[in-house]
């Protein structure tokens, strides 16, 4: 019964602007997204294809960059004998076998390796000794010795 009254009264009042103005809004917005964008149907479909192609290209580039980083991490793990990461190996497999580490990153790793080799050599150790502050080392050594003596005196009744 309420439905009948509402349908009889609702329709005439909506034309006057007193209630239920939703009908005009639905007519104002087109149902076709191409018309909403101000394009023809063919232009809209072409635009959507371009968007999808660009997204696929960006995703492929992103995946390739992630695989390059994973390759570099694998190289560093091998160099420093760290445990392998399955996540990195999976990333490399997903990208395919054509993944190489970027030249810039390889240069950085090589520079670090030559610096470490220089530090590990005998000449590198001698240079490190020259750069050390001997007074500071003597102070640390004497502080350590006095600390050990005080702990030993606390624990040993003979001393």
Secondary structure, DSSP 8 states (H G I E B T S, - for coil): -HHHHHHHHHHHHHHHTSS-THHHHHHHS-S-HHHHHT--HHHHHHHHHHHHHHHHHHHHHHHHHHHHHHHHHHHHHHHTT----HHHHHHHHHH-TT----HHHHHHHHHHHHHHHHHHSHHHHHHHHHHS-HHHHHHHHHHHHHHHHHHHHHH-S--
